[in-house]
Amino acid sequence: MKHYEVEILDAKTKDKLCFLDKVEPNATIGEIKSMFHKSHPQWYAARQSIRLDPKGKSLKDEDVLQHLPVGTTATFYFRDLGAQISWVTVFLTEYGGPLLLYLMFYFRVPFIYAPKYDFTTSKHWVVHLACMCHSFHYLKRLLETLFVHRFSHGTMPLRNIFKNCTYYWGFAAWMAYYINHPLYTPPTIYGEQQVRIALIIFLFCQVGNFSIHIALRNLRPPGSKTRKIPYPTKNPFTWIFLLVSCPNYTYELGSWFGFTLMTQCLLIATCSVCDITVCV
Amino acid sequence: MSAPAMGTTKTAHSDVAPKKKRGPGALATAYLVIYNVVMTAGWLVIAVGLVRAYLVRGSYHGLYFSIEKPLKFFQTGALLEILHCAVGIVPSSVVLTGFQVLSRVFLTWAVTHSVREVQSEDSVLLFVSAWTITEIIRYSFYTFSLLNHLPYLIKWARYTFFLVLYPMGVTGELLTIYAALPYVQKTGLYSVTLPNKYNFSFDYYTFLILTMVSYIPLFPQLYFHMMRQRKKVLAHVEEYKTE
């Protein structure tokens, strides 16, 4: 069996960083990354970008050496992707924050509102309902992160956690401030009827969103990173695939619309619009 | 901070420009030339207005009132530049241009126009003169570039004057916002309080303070970006000139 030699150069400076001899032809890029990590312990595999061309696309971990357009002495270029953090960690942090922060406002923890309101509860039942819905929403997201989602990338750049958390935590705190405020005004346009309809919309979209997540999960066998096109299944909530390719976002938007209607809080409508603009 | 809205337009015109014609078509070029000529003229009107008012009054206090209308007209007109980027006839970033123009428009309308008491402040003259000189140079730069006939002097001025004008403008802007604060707090201008039907609140006073604070990270970034551009653009020309 012919062994390969692999040399890894820095994509910017072209310095020779690593030379591996006697590499098996059926070695994967993932295995090469582990070997590279041994000689450069500060660059763990997740932060390595290995490519054939200094300005080219990153090779996938699953790519096999002998199937790549290289000779028996393969030259790869390395770029440091920077400190990485796992998607799961990021999701748990960015969803855990809103869950806890909202509850702090709901229970009127000191230093948020005027001292005479500390640890009081709102007299409006819609405020309690909103708290339950908001908490349910983020609990659902946390559980989906742990048990439902299958991620194609293990990690993302570290700075993303600061960006994402600022966004999620900021908006959660801001809307919680208004909804749980002592001077909060419950829906006035259609009163109780409005809240009921809003709740139905909210729950409908939560179930819809969950159904889509399950459907997408089932497209991807465990441990794999395949991407397949989703189609409607027997579950009526998935029939929306006929109209939209990422209906989890549609349902998400619907949930927030329901929540806005329920609380009649302008900020949430504004946030949702920004959110969708950013996602799109 | 928008004092000299130098922008990030990649108009490094020279005779060795690459042949890929991704620029505006003939009609768009004609329109842009007219636009830039009109803007140059407009800011010249403001400049002349300031000088004349100074000579007539004998002092540089309260000159804002003599150029208030053309200032509002031409500064607001700059909003078109966002459209130019969005449509693609100008190769600049919509976000960056939008940010610069909107911050100018904000200062013109939401601060100077809205808080009458600051209109007689000297800080207003400080940023208005900085803007005026900058814009005259900037718009003539664009005009000549579009006509492929850019005098070195204009290019030099555009990439050098900002060294003084930018800090000058920023100082004027900050001082003006600071002067507006007590009046905004007293009158509750543009502020919404609880309780209300939409459960929303906005404190313009706090917003202005946050705006002032935002200058701290933003101004150095923009300033040093311009300095880097200066090195690139003026160094290249010198190289070319020595050939």
Interface residues (C-beta under 8 A of the other chain):
Chain A: Y178 I179 H181 L183 Y184 T185 T188 I189 T263 Q264 C265 L266 L267
Chain B: L194 P195 N196 K197 Y198 N199 F200 S201
